[in-house]
Amino acid sequence: MKKWSRKKAQLSFFLSLFSIFTLSSFLLSTHKATNGQVGPTHEKSSSSTSSSSKLPSFPTFSLTTNFSPSSSQKANNLVLNALDWTKACSSTREYNGQQSSTLQQRGDSIGRREETCDLFSGRWVYDDVSHPLYDEAGCPYMSDQLACTKHGRPDTEYQKWRWQPHGCDLKRWNGTDMLEKLRGKRLMFVGDSLDRGQWISMVCLLQSLIPADKKSMSPNAPLTIFRAEEYNASVEFYWAPLIVESNSDDPVNHRFDHRIIRPDALLKHASEWEKADILVFNSYLWWRSGTKIKLLWNAEDIASCQEADGLDAMKLALETWAGWVASRMNTLKQRAFFVTMSPTHLWSREWNPGSEGNCFQEKLPIVDKEGYWGSGSDVDTMRMVRNTLEGLGSKVLVLNITQLSEYRKDGHPSIYRKFWETFSPQQLSKPASYADCIHWCLPGVPDVWNELLFNLL
């Protein structure tokens, strides 16, 4: 009887200990969940980091702040419609985030490559034998925004320059080889109208090699698709000018007095691009309007927003995008490229001191000022982008088109494109006042961007 009492007491003691341990574990896990920490996800992230020690460790803010599961994830997954956006941000307060000190701590080399041959450092060579790579009128998918000859540009010399890297040769464009690289794959360009120009360039470079009954183009939409049936390949463009979700996500109706973004919401866009095999991203132009960008953090409270300048807002968006790349992109099956800033040529005094014009009537590249930088390339923005990309290691390759495009003040549509707005007689009397010195004529500079992409694939 005493033996049984002793065993019963021991059993009761162990049961009490087990109950205390179970209760403590439950309280601890509840505490973590309340604070937005999810144990299994966090552990998985840690183990994947340690198993890929060859890559630089990715900054934790991108994974824990902008793209990790949290108590607000349900709200982040809500998709806002056009009416929601018109009601958003009725009250705003200043964004109080800290700008990263790393922008000042690192050197001035931006996008510099370590190989012996830097494809992005070189000069433009006039070559009327091999260029242009296609005929503007012969591409049925040409955009009226970029068809400069069709809209009256009298000179064609801008079409006949090729890029020559220092110390090595760029592999010449071969459309058949490119189609073979794309066989069975989806190549998707994601970004704004400059990325769309590069997409149209790629389509024009390839389409003449494909029989008419073996190619097709889907109607213009947020995702527009060119298909090459014999290759089971597609070249696609997805409109996402601010990378994260915004009030400008409609490819047609996106002109508003105020730009509003959801800095930590990406899933609507990512669901479109996540299955592409080759991704080419860009994002610069829409952050540089000079006005504040509104930050909508909570889709369940659309009235309350913050305001930030373009650089801070872009940094938040790219951190969210980088979080997606780091945690969701399958590098065994997918390749990603990020296109650096496409420069503008708004002030001719920068390359021709004393003048007061812009790209209007410019017919030649800048050939006598190697290393030229104009105000159209914002160094602070490029440093921020470089710092973000460095944290991703080899997951993203940089397509560094900035300086080589800086030399091409002659490559813009200027007044030779279709304009959808109506100009006053005063504007029409001064063509430089409405010249487009942002986009690029085709054939032209974006073809070289695609030659570089062809070399890197």
ZAMARGU-4260 file (C-alpha; in steps of 0.2 Angstrom, whole numbers, plus 5000, padded with zeros to 4 digits):
<rodrens>
0) 5000/5000/5000 | 5014/5012/5004 | 5023/5007/4988 | 5007/5011/4978 | 5006/5028/4987
5) 5024/5033/4983 | 5022/5028/4964 | 5005/5038/4964 | 5014/5053/4972 | 5028/5052/4959
10) 5016/5051/4945 | 5006/5066/4951 | 5022/5076/4953 | 5027/5072/4935 | 5010/5076/4928
15) 5011/5093/4937 | 5028/5097/4929 | 5022/5092/4912 | 5006/5103/4914 | 5017/5118/4919
20) 5029/5115/4904 | 5014/5114/4892 | 5006/5130/4899 | 5023/5140/4898 | 5026/5134/4880
25) 5008/5140/4875 | 5010/5157/4884 | 5027/5159/4875 | 5020/5155/4858 | 5005/5166/4861
30) 5017/5181/4866 | 5027/5178/4850 | 5012/5178/4839 | 5005/5194/4847 | 5022/5202/4843
35) 5021/5197/4825 | 5034/5183/4826 | 5030/5166/4818 | 5042/5153/4825 | 5042/5140/4811
40) 5044/5153/4797 | 5058/5162/4807 | 5067/5145/4810 | 5066/5141/4791 | 5073/5158/4786
45) 5088/5156/4798 | 5092/5138/4792 | 5091/5144/4774 | 5103/5158/4777 | 5116/5147/4786
50) 5115/5134/4772 | 5119/5147/4758 | 5134/5155/4767 | 5142/5159/4750 | 5129/5173/4747
55) 5129/5189/4758 | 5117/5189/4772 | 5101/5198/4767 | 5096/5213/4778 | 5083/5207/4791
60) 5072/5222/4788 | 5067/5216/4771 | 5061/5200/4777 | 5054/5204/4794 | 5046/5221/4791
65) 5040/5221/4773 | 5037/5203/4767 | 5036/5191/4782 | 5019/5184/4788 | 5012/5195/4802
70) 4996/5200/4810 | 4993/5213/4797 | 4996/5201/4782 | 4977/5198/4780 | 4975/5217/4777
75) 4990/5217/4766 | 4982/5204/4755 | 4967/5215/4752 | 4966/5222/4734 | 4960/5239/4733
80) 4949/5244/4718 | 4949/5261/4709 | 4935/5268/4721 | 4946/5263/4736 | 4961/5273/4729
85) 4950/5289/4726 | 4945/5288/4745 | 4963/5285/4751 | 4974/5296/4761 | 4961/5310/4767
90) 4973/5313/4781 | 4992/5312/4780 | 5007/5314/4792 | 5025/5315/4788 | 5035/5299/4786
95) 5047/5298/4801 | 5058/5284/4795 | 5077/5285/4796 | 5087/5286/4780 | 5100/5272/4779
100) 5118/5278/4784 | 5125/5266/4772 | 5122/5278/4758 | 5136/5289/4764 | 5147/5275/4770
105) 5151/5267/4754 | 5161/5273/4739 | 5155/5281/4723 | 5157/5266/4712 | 5139/5262/4706
110) 5136/5246/4698 | 5154/5243/4695 | 5158/5225/4689 | 5173/5215/4695 | 5177/5205/4679
115) 5191/5210/4668 | 5179/5215/4654 | 5166/5227/4660 | 5152/5226/4646 | 5145/5243/4653
120) 5161/5253/4651 | 5165/5258/4633 | 5161/5270/4619 | 5148/5272/4605 | 5154/5268/4588
125) 5145/5273/4572 | 5141/5257/4562 | 5129/5259/4547 | 5133/5241/4541 | 5126/5231/4556
130) 5114/5244/4563 | 5100/5247/4564 | 5095/5229/4569 | 5078/5230/4562 | 5067/5242/4552
135) 5055/5253/4562 | 5041/5252/4549 | 5044/5233/4547 | 5039/5230/4566 | 5020/5228/4567
140) 5021/5230/4586 | 5030/5247/4586 | 5023/5260/4598 | 5018/5277/4592 | 5027/5284/4607
145) 5044/5278/4600 | 5041/5278/4581 | 5051/5293/4578 | 5053/5291/4559 | 5035/5288/4557
150) 5031/5305/4566 | 5043/5315/4556 | 5060/5314/4563 | 5071/5319/4547 | 5088/5311/4552
155) 5091/5292/4555 | 5109/5293/4561 | 5103/5289/4579 | 5099/5272/4573 | 5117/5267/4567
160) 5127/5267/4583 | 5133/5252/4592 | 5141/5250/4609 | 5159/5245/4610 | 5165/5240/4628
165) 5183/5244/4632 | 5195/5229/4631 | 5183/5216/4624 | 5169/5214/4611 | 5151/5213/4614
170) 5144/5197/4606 | 5133/5203/4592 | 5115/5201/4592 | 5108/5185/4585 | 5089/5183/4585
175) 5089/5165/4582 | 5101/5162/4596 | 5090/5172/4608 | 5074/5163/4603 | 5084/5147/4607
180) 5088/5154/4624 | 5069/5157/4626 | 5063/5141/4620 | 5050/5134/4633 | 5052/5150/4643
185) 5043/5166/4649 | 5053/5182/4648 | 5044/5196/4657 | 5048/5214/4658 | 5041/5222/4674
190) 5041/5241/4677 | 5036/5257/4669 | 5035/5265/4651 | 5054/5264/4649 | 5054/5245/4653
195) 5040/5244/4641 | 5051/5252/4628 | 5064/5239/4631 | 5050/5225/4629 | 5044/5233/4612
200) 5063/5233/4607 | 5064/5214/4611 | 5048/5210/4602 | 5054/5220/4586 | 5071/5211/4587
205) 5063/5194/4587 | 5047/5195/4577 | 5054/5195/4560 | 5061/5178/4562 | 5044/5171/4566
210) 5031/5166/4553 | 5015/5177/4554 | 5004/5162/4558 | 5016/5157/4572 | 5016/5173/4582
215) 5003/5183/4591 | 5001/5198/4603 | 4988/5199/4617 | 4977/5215/4619 | 4985/5229/4629
220) 4982/5225/4648 | 4992/5226/4664 | 5000/5210/4657 | 5003/5210/4638 | 5010/5195/4630
225) 5019/5192/4613 | 5020/5173/4609 | 5032/5163/4598 | 5022/5147/4596 | 5036/5136/4587
230) 5047/5140/4602 | 5034/5139/4615 | 5041/5155/4621 | 5033/5172/4627 | 5040/5189/4629
235) 5029/5199/4641 | 5027/5216/4649 | 5019/5219/4666 | 5014/5236/4670 | 5020/5240/4688
240) 5028/5257/4688 | 5031/5258/4707 | 5034/5240/4709 | 5023/5239/4724 | 5004/5241/4723
245) 4999/5259/4719 | 4985/5270/4713 | 4994/5270/4696 | 4993/5251/4692 | 4981/5254/4678
250) 4991/5254/4662 | 4980/5267/4654 | 4972/5277/4668 | 4987/5281/4679 | 4989/5300/4679
255) 4984/5307/4696 | 4989/5323/4706 | 4995/5312/4720 | 5004/5296/4719 | 4999/5283/4733
260) 5008/5267/4736 | 5006/5252/4748 | 5024/5250/4753 | 5023/5233/4760 | 5010/5226/4748
265) 5017/5216/4733 | 5007/5200/4732 | 4995/5206/4718 | 5009/5210/4707 | 5020/5195/4712
270) 5006/5183/4708 | 5008/5189/4690 | 5027/5188/4688 | 5032/5174/4700 | 5030/5160/4687
275) 5041/5169/4674 | 5058/5161/4670 | 5067/5177/4666 | 5062/5193/4675 | 5069/5211/4670
280) 5063/5224/4682 | 5065/5243/4682 | 5059/5257/4693 | 5065/5275/4693 | 5056/5287/4683
285) 5039/5288/4693 | 5048/5291/4710 | 5056/5307/4703 | 5041/5319/4701 | 5047/5331/4714
290) 5031/5329/4724 | 5028/5319/4740 | 5022/5301/4738 | 5008/5295/4750 | 5011/5279/4760
295) 4996/5269/4763 | 5001/5256/4776 | 4984/5248/4781 | 4971/5243/4768 | 4958/5242/4782
300) 4961/5261/4786 | 4963/5269/4769 | 4960/5287/4776 | 4976/5287/4786 | 4993/5289/4777
305) 5010/5296/4778 | 5020/5306/4766 | 5038/5303/4760 | 5050/5310/4747 | 5053/5300/4732
310) 5070/5292/4738 | 5063/5286/4755 | 5047/5279/4746 | 5057/5270/4733 | 5068/5263/4746
315) 5053/5256/4756 | 5046/5248/4739 | 5063/5240/4734 | 5065/5233/4752 | 5048/5224/4749
320) 5053/5218/4732 | 5070/5212/4738 | 5061/5203/4752 | 5051/5194/4739 | 5067/5190/4728
325) 5076/5183/4744 | 5062/5173/4750 | 5052/5167/4735 | 5062/5167/4719 | 5068/5150/4714
330) 5086/5153/4708 | 5087/5136/4701 | 5073/5139/4689 | 5072/5158/4687 | 5084/5173/4683
335) 5081/5191/4688 | 5089/5207/4681 | 5087/5224/4687 | 5089/5238/4675 | 5098/5254/4682
340) 5092/5272/4679 | 5088/5277/4662 | 5095/5295/4661 | 5085/5310/4654 | 5093/5325/4644
345) 5083/5340/4649 | 5097/5353/4650 | 5109/5355/4636 | 5120/5367/4646 | 5126/5351/4655
350) 5135/5344/4639 | 5136/5361/4630 | 5139/5375/4642 | 5131/5391/4638 | 5116/5384/4628
355) 5098/5384/4634 | 5090/5369/4627 | 5087/5351/4629 | 5087/5335/4618 | 5078/5344/4604
360) 5088/5344/4588 | 5102/5334/4595 | 5109/5322/4582 | 5125/5315/4589 | 5130/5306/4605
365) 5142/5314/4617 | 5158/5306/4611 | 5171/5318/4619 | 5167/5317/4637 | 5170/5299/4644
370) 5163/5297/4661 | 5150/5310/4658 | 5136/5312/4671 | 5121/5323/4669 | 5108/5328/4682
375) 5096/5315/4673 | 5105/5302/4683 | 5102/5304/4702 | 5117/5297/4711 | 5109/5296/4728
380) 5095/5285/4721 | 5108/5274/4712 | 5118/5271/4728 | 5102/5266/4737 | 5097/5254/4724
385) 5115/5247/4724 | 5115/5244/4742 | 5098/5235/4741 | 5104/5224/4727 | 5121/5220/4736
390) 5111/5212/4749 | 5104/5200/4736 | 5120/5193/4731 | 5119/5183/4715 | 5100/5182/4715
395) 5099/5197/4704 | 5110/5203/4690 | 5112/5222/4687 | 5109/5228/4669 | 5119/5244/4671
400) 5113/5255/4656 | 5115/5272/4665 | 5131/5279/4659 | 5131/5271/4642 | 5114/5279/4639
405) 5120/5296/4647 | 5130/5298/4631 | 5115/5297/4620 | 5107/5314/4620 | 5102/5311/4602
410) 5092/5295/4605 | 5076/5303/4612 | 5059/5305/4603 | 5060/5324/4606 | 5045/5331/4597
415) 5044/5316/4585 | 5031/5305/4593 | 5013/5304/4595 | 5007/5315/4610 | 4990/5312/4618
420) 4989/5329/4625 | 4985/5345/4616 | 4998/5359/4615 | 4994/5377/4615 | 5000/5388/4601
425) 5013/5396/4612 | 5020/5378/4616 | 5020/5373/4597 | 5030/5389/4593 | 5043/5383/4605
430) 5046/5364/4601 | 5059/5362/4615 | 5045/5366/4628 | 5036/5349/4625 | 5050/5338/4618
435) 5051/5321/4626 | 5069/5319/4632 | 5064/5304/4643 | 5059/5290/4632 | 5070/5283/4617
440) 5067/5281/4599 | 5066/5264/4591 | 5077/5257/4583 | 5089/5264/4595 | 5097/5264/4613
445) 5085/5251/4621 | 5091/5238/4607 | 5108/5239/4615 | 5101/5236/4632 | 5094/5220/4625
450) 5110/5216/4617 | 5118/5217/4634 | 5104/5206/4641 | 5107/5193/4627 | 5126/5193/4632
455) 5122/5190/4650 | 5109/5176/4648
</rodrens>
